[in-house]
C-alpha cells in the first residue's frame, strides 16, 4: 500500500530492530521490504559497526547518496537529522550498509512475509529475549563488506 501512495520521487522509511530477532527473521523482513520497493537503502543507526536498529528507505525511483551534501545544506533537513547526531555527510555515510544491488543476493531464499503466511508475526515472538544481537551485527557487517559466504 505504501509504494502506491508515493509520489514519483517519494520515499518510505521504516525502522527495524535487529535485537531479539534471528538473522533468518531479519533476512525475511529485508526481503519483504525489497519485494515491495524496487529501490532500497539500508542504514544502521549509530553506524555500520554498531547500533541496534536499522532504517530502511524504499522508493519507486533510484536512490543514492550523490546529493547528500546538497540535502544537508538545507537548514530544515540539517536540523532534523542533527537530532540523531548526524551533522555531516560523513556521519550519514557511516550509517550506510547497502542498497538493493547488494541486498538482493543477501536475502535470496528468505521467506517473504505476507498477510496470508504471517511469517514474522508467528516466528519473532519465539525469538524474543534470545541473545541474537551479535549474530545480526556480524551478518550486517558482512553485508556491508559483501562477504556473506
N, C-alpha and C positions, 0 to 999 in steps of 0.2 A: 504494500500500500504506500509506503514512504517514497519509493522510487518514482511512482507515477505522479506524485504530487510535487516533485522537484521542478524548478524552472530549468531551463537549458543548462545553466552553469551552477545550479544549486548543489549543496552538499547535505548529506545526512550524517550526523555524528552520533556514535554510540559508545558508551562506557562499558567496559567488561573487566571484571575482577579476574585475576589469574591464581589466586589462592583458593584453597578448598574446591579445586576444580581439576580433574585429571587432564593430562595432556590430550588424551583422546577426546574428552569433552571440549577442551579449548579448541582443538582442531575442528570439531563439529561446529562450534559457534563461528569460527572464522570461515569455514567452508560455506556455511549457510549465508553469512553476510556477503561473501563473494558471489554466491549464486544469485543474489538479488541485485547487487550493484556491479556493473561491468568494470568500474574503476574504483580501486580501493587503496587506501594508505593506512598503515598500522603504525601507531606511536605507543611507546611505553612511558607512562607517566613517571617523571623523575629521571629518565634517561634509559638508554638501551640496556645498560648493565644492571639496572636496579628498578625498583618500583613494583607495586603490587597490582597495578591496573593498566589496562590498555585503553587507548582511544582509537576507535575505528572511524575512518572517514570514507564515505561512499558517494559516488556520483555517476551520473549518466555520461559525463564528459571527462576526458582525460585529466588526471591530477598530477601535479608535480610541484617541486619546491622552487621552480625557476623565478617566480615573482615574490618570493618570500621577503626580500629586503624592501621591495616596493610596498608590500602589505604592511610591514612593520613601521613604515614611515607614516601610516595613517594613525593619528593620535587615538582614535576610538579603538582600533584593533590593538595598538600597543598597550593601552590602558587595560583592556580586558585580559590579555594574555599575561600581563605583568602580575595579575592576581595569582597566577600559577607559577610565579617566579621565572617566567620566560621573558627575558629582556632583549635578547639579541638573536640574530639569525643562527648563530652557533648553538644557542640554548635550544631553539626549536629543532634544529638538525640533530642534536644529541638525543632527542627522544625518538627519532625516526628509526623504524625497524625495516619496513619494506613496502612495496606496492604490489599490485595484483600480479605482476610478472613473476615475482619470486614467491608470492603466497600460493599461487596456483599449484605448483609442484609439491609444496609442503602440506597441502590439505587433500591431495588426491586420495580417494578411498574413504575419506571421513564421511560420517553419516550426516546428511542434510536434515536439520531439524524442521519439522512441519507440524501443522495443527493436527494432522492425522496420526503421526507417529509419536509426537510429544517426547522425542528422544532426550532433550536437555531437561525437561521438567521431570522425567522419571529417573534419569541417571544421576544428575548432580546431587540430589538430596542424599544419596548413598555415599557420596564423596565428602560430604560436609565434615569438618573437623579433622580431616586427614592431612598430614603434612606434605602437601603437594606443591607448595610454592617453589621449592628449589628445582624440581623436575621441570616445571614450566619455564622457570627463569633460564635454565640451561637450554631448553628447546628454543626459546626466543633468541638467545644469543647465537645459536647455530643458524637459525633462520636469518638473522641479520647478516651473518658471515657466509651464508649459502652453503653451509656444511651440515646437511641433515642426514648424512649416512651414518 
